[in-house]
C-alpha cells in the first residue's frame, strides 16, 4: 500500500511526467503495487483486496498531501475519507 502512496507522491513531483526521475519512480512503484496486490489476491478475494488497497491508498495520499504539500482537505473530503475508512473496516470484518 505504501507503493501506491509513493507512486502518487512521485506523480505529483514529476510535474506532469516532465521530470525523468520522479516519472520513472512513479512507474516503478505502480508496477510494485500491482505485483504486491497480486500476491495479496492469492489469499484474499479480489474485490476485498482491491477495495482495501484503493481505500487505504486514497487516505494515505490525502494525509501525504496534508503533511508534504500543505493541501488542506475541506469538510466534505474529511467526511468522505471517514466513510472510505468505515467501508474498509466493514468489507474486511463483515464482508467475509
Secondary structure as UniProt FT lines:
FT   HELIX           2..13
FT   TURN            14..18
FT   HELIX           20..40
FT   TURN            41..43
FT   HELIX           46..69
FT   HELIX           75..93
//
